[in-house]
Amino acid sequence: MSYPIEKTEEQWKAELGDDKYRILRQKGTEYPHTGEYNLHFENGTYCCGACGEPLFESSSKFDGHCGWPSFDESIPGKVEYVKDTSHGMLRVEILCSKCGGHLGHVFNDGPTKTGIRYCVNSLSLDFNKK
């Protein structure tokens, strides 16, 4: 796929470092309950950890009790959805629409009025405090 921000894998790896590169570019997953933003509830905007694109507002964040940051909606047009059949499961992967960075997955089991739970790796996010 083509994205507004495109770099070689070598460029991404040099910019992101090993841990962020594994998550954002190789579709990895961090261990549950280890991420910086799992239980983080300050006011601001969560942005792509690779390119800085705003993805989620803090008002959409909730404690999903799953071990990863959970949101019930994204900023419109900022997240791309891709069918994921890896690991013998059927899921919907979420990517940054600006750089294609892997964020996590979205599920239809959210406890809020949207019924949606974006399950996001902390390492795929940065936070801009308001």
Disulfide bonds with the S-S distance in Angstrom:
none
